[in-house]
Amino acid sequence: MTQQDEYQYNNEEEAEMAQLHSIHINMNAVADVQRKMAGTGTSECVDCEEPISPERKAVAPWCIRCVDCQYYFEKRAPKID
């Protein structure tokens, strides 16, 4: 295997990982929409596993993240125009 072949393999591997990451993000988004439509959420944050405050659950019963984790989730989510 030449260095060029190895470089190409790394790019293909990285592209595949990026595609899998994108699929994972989309699946989470679909699950979020399904929960919102059903009006259900979780009692613990899916990211930090801490309990979600009763105040947040009262305002957004479909939520799956605590306020802090939701902030960071939205901050790193890609913008859709």
A tleap script that builds the chain and sets N, CA, C and O, in Angstrom:
source leaprc.protein.ff14SB
mol = sequence {
  NMET THR GLN GLN ASP GLU TYR GLN TYR ASN
  ASN GLU GLU GLU ALA GLU MET ALA GLN LEU
  HIE SER ILE HIE ILE ASN MET ASN ALA VAL
  ALA ASP VAL GLN ARG LYS MET ALA GLY THR
  GLY THR SER GLU CYS VAL ASP CYS GLU GLU
  PRO ILE SER PRO GLU ARG LYS ALA VAL ALA
  PRO TRP CYS ILE ARG CYS VAL ASP CYS GLN
  TYR TYR PHE GLU LYS ARG ALA PRO LYS ILE
  CASP
}
set mol.1.N position { 0.846 -1.165 0.000 }
set mol.1.CA position { 0.000 0.000 0.000 }
set mol.1.C position { 0.896 1.235 0.000 }
set mol.1.O position { 1.768 1.383 0.856 }
set mol.2.N position { 0.675 2.098 -0.950 }
set mol.2.CA position { 1.467 3.320 -1.025 }
set mol.2.C position { 0.891 4.361 -0.077 }
set mol.2.O position { -0.213 4.217 0.447 }
set mol.3.N position { 1.670 5.406 0.124 }
set mol.3.CA position { 1.201 6.480 1.005 }
set mol.3.C position { -0.042 7.131 0.415 }
set mol.3.O position { -0.934 7.543 1.157 }
set mol.4.N position { -0.111 7.230 -0.905 }
set mol.4.CA position { -1.288 7.819 -1.549 }
set mol.4.C position { -2.515 6.944 -1.300 }
set mol.4.O position { -3.597 7.466 -1.030 }
set mol.5.N position { -2.363 5.612 -1.385 }
set mol.5.CA position { -3.469 4.699 -1.108 }
set mol.5.C position { -3.930 4.847 0.339 }
set mol.5.O position { -5.130 4.865 0.613 }
set mol.6.N position { -2.981 4.954 1.258 }
set mol.6.CA position { -3.311 5.105 2.668 }
set mol.6.C position { -4.062 6.415 2.892 }
set mol.6.O position { -5.026 6.461 3.656 }
set mol.7.N position { -3.615 7.482 2.221 }
set mol.7.CA position { -4.270 8.783 2.346 }
set mol.7.C position { -5.700 8.707 1.833 }
set mol.7.O position { -6.618 9.242 2.455 }
set mol.8.N position { -5.886 8.043 0.700 }
set mol.8.CA position { -7.224 7.898 0.134 }
set mol.8.C position { -8.107 7.087 1.082 }
set mol.8.O position { -9.275 7.426 1.271 }
set mol.9.N position { -7.577 6.040 1.669 }
set mol.9.CA position { -8.336 5.214 2.599 }
set mol.9.C position { -8.767 6.035 3.806 }
set mol.9.O position { -9.906 5.925 4.260 }
set mol.10.N position { -7.857 6.862 4.329 }
set mol.10.CA position { -8.209 7.704 5.470 }
set mol.10.C position { -9.320 8.674 5.107 }
set mol.10.O position { -10.223 8.898 5.914 }
set mol.11.N position { -9.278 9.249 3.929 }
set mol.11.CA position { -10.334 10.159 3.510 }
set mol.11.C position { -11.665 9.429 3.380 }
set mol.11.O position { -12.701 9.959 3.783 }
set mol.12.N position { -11.652 8.233 2.828 }
set mol.12.CA position { -12.881 7.446 2.700 }
set mol.12.C position { -13.423 7.082 4.072 }
set mol.12.O position { -14.630 7.140 4.307 }
set mol.13.N position { -12.534 6.709 4.970 }
set mol.13.CA position { -12.936 6.353 6.329 }
set mol.13.C position { -13.522 7.573 7.043 }
set mol.13.O position { -14.538 7.469 7.730 }
set mol.14.N position { -12.882 8.716 6.879 }
set mol.14.CA position { -13.385 9.939 7.496 }
set mol.14.C position { -14.730 10.331 6.902 }
set mol.14.O position { -15.623 10.775 7.623 }
set mol.15.N position { -14.878 10.172 5.604 }
set mol.15.CA position { -16.149 10.501 4.954 }
set mol.15.C position { -17.254 9.579 5.471 }
set mol.15.O position { -18.377 10.025 5.705 }
set mol.16.N position { -16.938 8.304 5.646 }
set mol.16.CA position { -17.916 7.353 6.167 }
set mol.16.C position { -18.304 7.704 7.601 }
set mol.16.O position { -19.480 7.645 7.961 }
set mol.17.N position { -17.318 8.068 8.415 }
set mol.17.CA position { -17.603 8.452 9.800 }
set mol.17.C position { -18.462 9.722 9.843 }
set mol.17.O position { -19.368 9.828 10.669 }
set mol.18.N position { -18.184 10.668 8.971 }
set mol.18.CA position { -18.980 11.893 8.917 }
set mol.18.C position { -20.409 11.578 8.505 }
set mol.18.O position { -21.356 12.161 9.033 }
set mol.19.N position { -20.562 10.667 7.570 }
set mol.19.CA position { -21.906 10.270 7.136 }
set mol.19.C position { -22.648 9.573 8.272 }
set mol.19.O position { -23.829 9.844 8.488 }
set mol.20.N position { -21.986 8.690 8.993 }
set mol.20.CA position { -22.624 8.020 10.126 }
set mol.20.C position { -23.002 9.018 11.212 }
set mol.20.O position { -24.063 8.900 11.825 }
set mol.21.N position { -22.145 9.993 11.450 }
set mol.21.CA position { -22.444 11.030 12.432 }
set mol.21.C position { -23.677 11.825 12.003 }
set mol.21.O position { -24.543 12.124 12.826 }
set mol.22.N position { -23.754 12.160 10.738 }
set mol.22.CA position { -24.898 12.897 10.207 }
set mol.22.C position { -26.183 12.083 10.352 }
set mol.22.O position { -27.227 12.626 10.713 }
set mol.23.N position { -26.107 10.786 10.072 }
set mol.23.CA position { -27.273 9.905 10.227 }
set mol.23.C position { -27.705 9.869 11.685 }
set mol.23.O position { -28.899 9.920 11.979 }
set mol.24.N position { -26.752 9.784 12.592 }
set mol.24.CA position { -27.047 9.763 14.020 }
set mol.24.C position { -27.769 11.047 14.442 }
set mol.24.O position { -28.759 10.991 15.170 }
set mol.25.N position { -27.279 12.190 13.988 }
set mol.25.CA position { -27.907 13.474 14.316 }
set mol.25.C position { -29.332 13.518 13.765 }
set mol.25.O position { -30.250 13.964 14.454 }
set mol.26.N position { -29.519 13.061 12.536 }
set mol.26.CA position { -30.855 13.068 11.937 }
set mol.26.C position { -31.801 12.124 12.667 }
set mol.26.O position { -32.975 12.447 12.845 }
set mol.27.N position { -31.313 10.972 13.090 }
set mol.27.CA position { -32.158 10.031 13.829 }
set mol.27.C position { -32.583 10.629 15.167 }
set mol.27.O position { -33.725 10.453 15.591 }
set mol.28.N position { -31.672 11.332 15.830 }
set mol.28.CA position { -32.020 12.001 17.081 }
set mol.28.C position { -33.052 13.093 16.844 }
set mol.28.O position { -33.964 13.267 17.652 }
set mol.29.N position { -32.923 13.823 15.758 }
set mol.29.CA position { -33.885 14.875 15.439 }
set mol.29.C position { -35.265 14.279 15.178 }
set mol.29.O position { -36.273 14.824 15.629 }
set mol.30.N position { -35.315 13.171 14.459 }
set mol.30.CA position { -36.589 12.499 14.201 }
set mol.30.C position { -37.208 12.020 15.509 }
set mol.30.O position { -38.410 12.178 15.723 }
set mol.31.N position { -36.396 11.438 16.380 }
set mol.31.CA position { -36.898 10.968 17.672 }
set mol.31.C position { -37.424 12.127 18.502 }
set mol.31.O position { -38.439 11.988 19.184 }
set mol.32.N position { -36.739 13.280 18.455 }
set mol.32.CA position { -37.204 14.465 19.178 }
set mol.32.C position { -38.578 14.905 18.671 }
set mol.32.O position { -39.466 15.209 19.467 }
set mol.33.N position { -38.751 14.939 17.356 }
set mol.33.CA position { -40.033 15.335 16.772 }
set mol.33.C position { -41.124 14.343 17.158 }
set mol.33.O position { -42.238 14.746 17.492 }
set mol.34.N position { -40.815 13.058 17.116 }
set mol.34.CA position { -41.802 12.043 17.498 }
set mol.34.C position { -42.226 12.217 18.952 }
set mol.34.O position { -43.410 12.100 19.268 }
set mol.35.N position { -41.279 12.495 19.832 }
set mol.35.CA position { -41.617 12.713 21.243 }
set mol.35.C position { -42.478 13.946 21.412 }
set mol.35.O position { -43.439 13.940 22.182 }
set mol.36.N position { -42.131 15.020 20.685 }
set mol.36.CA position { -42.917 16.246 20.772 }
set mol.36.C position { -44.345 16.000 20.298 }
set mol.36.O position { -45.298 16.486 20.906 }
set mol.37.N position { -44.489 15.248 19.219 }
set mol.37.CA position { -45.825 14.966 18.698 }
set mol.37.C position { -46.621 14.110 19.676 }
set mol.37.O position { -47.839 14.251 19.781 }
set mol.38.N position { -45.948 13.244 20.375 }
set mol.38.CA position { -46.613 12.382 21.346 }
set mol.38.C position { -46.831 13.106 22.677 }
set mol.38.O position { -47.615 12.654 23.512 }
set mol.39.N position { -46.140 14.227 22.872 }
set mol.39.CA position { -46.267 14.985 24.111 }
set mol.39.C position { -45.535 14.361 25.275 }
set mol.39.O position { -45.809 14.691 26.428 }
set mol.40.N position { -44.602 13.460 24.992 }
set mol.40.CA position { -43.858 12.820 26.066 }
set mol.40.C position { -42.388 13.174 25.971 }
set mol.40.O position { -41.889 13.520 24.900 }
set mol.41.N position { -41.722 13.089 27.064 }
set mol.41.CA position { -40.284 13.347 27.102 }
set mol.41.C position { -39.652 12.352 28.053 }
set mol.41.O position { -40.111 11.216 28.177 }
set mol.42.N position { -38.620 12.774 28.708 }
set mol.42.CA position { -37.963 11.925 29.685 }
set mol.42.C position { -37.847 12.673 31.003 }
set mol.42.O position { -37.888 13.903 31.022 }
set mol.43.N position { -37.706 11.960 32.086 }
set mol.43.CA position { -37.554 12.613 33.387 }
set mol.43.C position { -36.090 12.930 33.675 }
set mol.43.O position { -35.783 13.759 34.532 }
set mol.44.N position { -35.192 12.266 32.954 }
set mol.44.CA position { -33.762 12.525 33.091 }
set mol.44.C position { -33.200 12.986 31.754 }
set mol.44.O position { -33.643 12.544 30.694 }
set mol.45.N position { -32.226 13.875 31.818 }
set mol.45.CA position { -31.574 14.401 30.619 }
set mol.45.C position { -30.853 13.273 29.884 }
set mol.45.O position { -30.138 12.481 30.498 }
set mol.46.N position { -31.045 13.207 28.570 }
set mol.46.CA position { -30.401 12.159 27.778 }
set mol.46.C position { -28.898 12.377 27.633 }
set mol.46.O position { -28.174 11.451 27.270 }
set mol.47.N position { -28.420 13.594 27.911 }
set mol.47.CA position { -26.993 13.881 27.790 }
set mol.47.C position { -26.250 13.719 29.111 }
set mol.47.O position { -25.267 12.982 29.182 }
set mol.48.N position { -26.718 14.409 30.170 }
set mol.48.CA position { -25.985 14.377 31.445 }
set mol.48.C position { -26.605 13.431 32.467 }
set mol.48.O position { -26.016 13.180 33.518 }
set mol.49.N position { -27.779 12.910 32.165 }
set mol.49.CA position { -28.498 11.941 33.002 }
set mol.49.C position { -28.948 12.506 34.348 }
set mol.49.O position { -29.288 11.750 35.258 }
set mol.50.N position { -28.951 13.835 34.474 }
set mol.50.CA position { -29.473 14.485 35.678 }
set mol.50.C position { -30.983 14.648 35.521 }
set mol.50.O position { -31.480 14.705 34.396 }
set mol.51.N position { -31.718 14.724 36.630 }
set mol.51.CA position { -33.171 14.942 36.525 }
set mol.51.C position { -33.477 16.276 35.844 }
set mol.51.O position { -32.783 17.269 36.063 }
set mol.52.N position { -34.520 16.286 35.018 }
set mol.52.CA position { -34.985 17.518 34.383 }
set mol.52.C position { -35.902 18.220 35.377 }
set mol.52.O position { -36.775 17.593 35.977 }
set mol.53.N position { -35.700 19.520 35.547 }
set mol.53.CA position { -36.442 20.266 36.566 }
set mol.53.C position { -37.947 20.250 36.286 }
set mol.53.O position { -38.365 20.252 35.128 }
set mol.54.N position { -38.754 20.233 37.339 }
set mol.54.CA position { -40.209 20.269 37.163 }
set mol.54.C position { -40.671 21.523 36.415 }
set mol.54.O position { -41.647 21.474 35.666 }
set mol.55.N position { -39.972 22.643 36.615 }
set mol.55.CA position { -40.341 23.872 35.905 }
set mol.55.C position { -40.174 23.697 34.392 }
set mol.55.O position { -41.032 24.113 33.614 }
set mol.56.N position { -39.066 23.080 33.984 }
set mol.56.CA position { -38.843 22.843 32.548 }
set mol.56.C position { -39.870 21.862 32.008 }
set mol.56.O position { -40.397 22.073 30.916 }
set mol.57.N position { -40.166 20.803 32.736 }
set mol.57.CA position { -41.149 19.814 32.290 }
set mol.57.C position { -42.540 20.444 32.165 }
set mol.57.O position { -43.314 20.066 31.286 }
set mol.58.N position { -42.861 21.412 33.050 }
set mol.58.CA position { -44.159 22.077 32.986 }
set mol.58.C position { -44.290 22.920 31.718 }
set mol.58.O position { -45.367 23.002 31.126 }
set mol.59.N position { -43.190 23.541 31.309 }
set mol.59.CA position { -43.199 24.399 30.120 }
set mol.59.C position { -43.076 23.570 28.842 }
set mol.59.O position { -43.728 23.868 27.841 }
set mol.60.N position { -42.245 22.537 28.876 }
set mol.60.CA position { -41.983 21.715 27.685 }
set mol.60.C position { -42.029 20.237 28.082 }
set mol.60.O position { -40.979 19.625 28.282 }
set mol.61.N position { -43.222 19.656 28.200 }
set mol.61.CA position { -43.324 18.268 28.664 }
set mol.61.C position { -42.639 17.250 27.745 }
set mol.61.O position { -42.373 16.120 28.156 }
set mol.62.N position { -42.359 17.646 26.518 }
set mol.62.CA position { -41.703 16.751 25.557 }
set mol.62.C position { -40.188 16.779 25.673 }
set mol.62.O position { -39.510 16.003 24.999 }
set mol.63.N position { -39.639 17.657 26.514 }
set mol.63.CA position { -38.181 17.842 26.552 }
set mol.63.C position { -37.461 16.558 26.980 }
set mol.63.O position { -37.983 15.735 27.732 }
set mol.64.N position { -36.248 16.434 26.467 }
set mol.64.CA position { -35.415 15.272 26.787 }
set mol.64.C position { -34.065 15.698 27.343 }
set mol.64.O position { -33.241 14.860 27.710 }
set mol.65.N position { -33.842 17.030 27.403 }
set mol.65.CA position { -32.585 17.560 27.919 }
set mol.65.C position { -32.860 18.617 28.975 }
set mol.65.O position { -33.874 19.312 28.923 }
set mol.66.N position { -31.947 18.733 29.933 }
set mol.66.CA position { -32.033 19.821 30.907 }
set mol.66.C position { -31.717 21.128 30.169 }
set mol.66.O position { -31.266 21.111 29.024 }
set mol.67.N position { -31.956 22.240 30.828 }
set mol.67.CA position { -31.754 23.545 30.194 }
set mol.67.C position { -30.319 23.714 29.696 }
set mol.67.O position { -30.100 24.144 28.563 }
set mol.68.N position { -29.349 23.379 30.535 }
set mol.68.CA position { -27.944 23.554 30.142 }
set mol.68.C position { -27.578 22.698 28.933 }
set mol.68.O position { -26.964 23.191 27.987 }
set mol.69.N position { -27.949 21.423 28.959 }
set mol.69.CA position { -27.609 20.533 27.839 }
set mol.69.C position { -28.341 20.944 26.569 }
set mol.69.O position { -27.786 20.830 25.475 }
set mol.70.N position { -29.589 21.424 26.695 }
set mol.70.CA position { -30.328 21.882 25.524 }
set mol.70.C position { -29.640 23.079 24.899 }
set mol.70.O position { -29.565 23.188 23.675 }
set mol.71.N position { -29.134 23.982 25.737 }
set mol.71.CA position { -28.403 25.156 25.238 }
set mol.71.C position { -27.196 24.707 24.412 }
set mol.71.O position { -27.003 25.181 23.292 }
set mol.72.N position { -26.391 23.806 24.950 }
set mol.72.CA position { -25.203 23.342 24.230 }
set mol.72.C position { -25.572 22.529 22.993 }
set mol.72.O position { -24.872 22.583 21.981 }
set mol.73.N position { -26.661 21.780 23.071 }
set mol.73.CA position { -27.130 21.010 21.909 }
set mol.73.C position { -27.494 21.957 20.769 }
set mol.73.O position { -27.100 21.735 19.624 }
set mol.74.N position { -28.239 23.001 21.079 }
set mol.74.CA position { -28.660 23.956 20.043 }
set mol.74.C position { -27.479 24.773 19.531 }
set mol.74.O position { -27.441 25.137 18.356 }
set mol.75.N position { -26.533 25.057 20.388 }
set mol.75.CA position { -25.364 25.847 19.989 }
set mol.75.C position { -24.509 25.102 18.973 }
set mol.75.O position { -23.942 25.723 18.075 }
set mol.76.N position { -24.405 23.775 19.099 }
set mol.76.CA position { -23.549 23.021 18.175 }
set mol.76.C position { -24.317 22.384 17.024 }
set mol.76.O position { -23.711 21.776 16.140 }
set mol.77.N position { -25.649 22.515 17.022 }
set mol.77.CA position { -26.453 21.946 15.933 }
set mol.77.C position { -26.264 22.778 14.669 }
set mol.77.O position { -26.146 24.001 14.745 }
set mol.78.N position { -26.235 22.125 13.506 }
set mol.78.CA position { -26.079 22.878 12.260 }
set mol.78.C position { -27.317 23.736 11.986 }
set mol.78.O position { -28.441 23.313 12.258 }
set mol.79.N position { -27.112 24.910 11.462 }
set mol.79.CA position { -28.205 25.818 11.126 }
set mol.79.C position { -28.837 25.360 9.825 }
set mol.79.O position { -28.134 25.008 8.878 }
set mol.80.N position { -30.148 25.364 9.777 }
set mol.80.CA position { -30.886 25.006 8.558 }
set mol.80.C position { -31.586 26.248 8.066 }
set mol.80.O position { -32.394 26.843 8.780 }
set mol.81.N position { -31.274 26.644 6.835 }
set mol.81.CA position { -31.902 27.855 6.262 }
set mol.81.C position { -33.057 27.493 5.371 }
set mol.81.O position { -33.702 28.377 4.806 }
savepdb mol mol.pdb
quit
